[in-house]
Amino acid sequence: MFVRNLILGAAALLLASAAPAIAHGPTPKKVEQTIKIDAPPADVWAAAKDFGGMADWHPMVEKVEVKDGTRTVTLKDGGTLIDSLDDSSDEEMSYSYRLDTPDIENFPVSFYSATFDVNEADGGSQVEWIGRFYRADTGNFPSETQNDEAAIAAMDEFLKTGLEGLKAKVEGGK
């Protein structure tokens, strides 16, 4: 009987210690957007590689200012995101960056890192933009405007709209 009670007690203790792990807050999310562009990769990369040039092709971006590897992106809806460039390669036609300062009222993401890649595909280009991120409210009970679904929708819209804008700029410039 003593052994049985000891085993049951140990099992209860194990379950009780596991409970906080269930309520640990947000898990990282990921959004991927890909688009094919009817232009050589070098032309697409030339249009997109400037870390401060996003306003030239992204329909949601009003302006971009760059200083010391940090860019301030002003969105047309009034939001502001401050990013830092982590890596850029002309040879690989790729860059990666991360969010330094969020604007959770206008873009419901507390942190993101993203990669932007241009590759050859079917005589043209394929551009892939991947964002990994956390929702705006990192507590256990976020509001509907700052939960996982809101963060996924915002990031997905930003990447997709940006790629569509890039495609229009590059293909329209022929």
N, C-alpha and C positions, 0 to 999 in steps of 0.2 A: 504494500500500500504506500509506503514511504517513497519507493522508487517511482511509482506511478504518479504520485503528487509532485515529485521533483521534476519529472519529465513534463507534466502538464504546466507546472510553474515556469519552466524554462521556455516552453513553447509560447506561453502567454507573454513572457518578457520579450521574446524574439519578435512576436507580432506587434507588440507595443512600440518597440524601438524602430520597426519598419514603417509605422504610420507617418512619421514626419517626412519620410522620403516620398510619400504619395503626394503631399501638398508642398511641393518644392518650387512652385512658380513656373515661369514659362520655359518652354523648350525651344531651341533654335528652329527657325523655319527656313525654307529655301524656295526661291522662285527662279525658273529658267525661262528665258524667251529666246527664240531663234528666228531669224528671217533670212530669206534668200534675196540677194540683190543682183540685178543683171548688170554687173560691172566688174572689172578686174579687182582682185583684193587690194592691190596697191592704190587704186582710186578710192576705194571705200576707206581704207586706212588713212589716206591723206585727208579725207573729210572728217574723220572721227578721232584722230590721234591726239589732237591738241586738248589737254586736260582742261583748259579754260575756254574751249570753243563750243561747248555743248549748246549754248543758246543759238548757234547758227543752224542747228538741225533738230533740236528737241522742242516740240510744240508746247510743252508744259513749262519751259524755262524762259523766264523774262531776261535775265542777265547772269553773267558769271564774272567774278573777279578773282584773280589768282595772285597770291603773294607767298613766296618762300615754300612752294610745294603744297600750299593749302588753298582750296578754292571755296568761295562763298557762292552758292547757287541760290538765286532768288527765283522762286516759283511764281508763275503768273497769278496764282491764287493768293499770293502774299507771303507764303511760307519761305523760310530760309534754312538751308542745309549747309553745314560746313564740313568738307571732306578733306582728307589728306591722301596724297598719292603715295602708294607703297612701292609700286614697280611699274615700269613701262619699257617695252621692247619693240623697237621698229622692226627688228629681224623676225620676231615672232608675231608681230602685229597684234599686240596684247598690252593691256594695262590693268592694274588692280588698285583699288583704293578702299578707304573705310570712312565711316561717319565719325567725325570728331565731336560735333555739337548738334544734337537733334532739335527738332521743332515739333514736339509731339502733338501740339494743338492743330497743326496743319498737315503733318505727315506722321501717322501713328506708329512710328518705329523708333525704338530707343537706341538701337545700334544696328549697323549693317556693315558688311564688307562685300565688295562686288568685284567681278572680273568681266572684262570686255575683250572678246577675241574675234578677229577677222581671219577667215580661212578660205581657201579655194574650194569651189564646189560646182560641179557641172558646167564648167566654162564661165562661171561668174563667182560670186562670193556668198559665203554663209557667215552671218554674224551671230554670235552667241553672247548673251549678257546674263550673268548669273548673280543673284543677290542672296546672301545668307544674313539673317536678321532676327531680332527679337522684337516683340510687340512693344508698344509705348508704355503700357502699364505692366510692370514686371511683378506686381503682386499676385496673389492667388485668386482674386475676384475682380478682374478688370471690367470696366464699363464696355458697352457695345462699341463705342467709338475708339477704344484703345485696346481691344482684345486681339487674339490671333487672326481672326477673320478679317478685321479691319486692316491689320498690318499686311496680310497677304494680298488683299485687294489693292491697297495703295502701292505696294511694291510691284505687283503684277502690272497695274495700269502704267506706272512710271516707265518700266522697262519696255513694255509693248509699244506704248505711244512713242517713246524715244526711237525705237528701231524702225517704226513706220515712218517717222519724220526723217530719219537718216536715209532710208530707202527712197523717199520722195525727193530729197535733196540730190542724192547721187544720180538716180535714174532721170530726174528732171533736168539735170545739168548736161545731158548728152547733146 
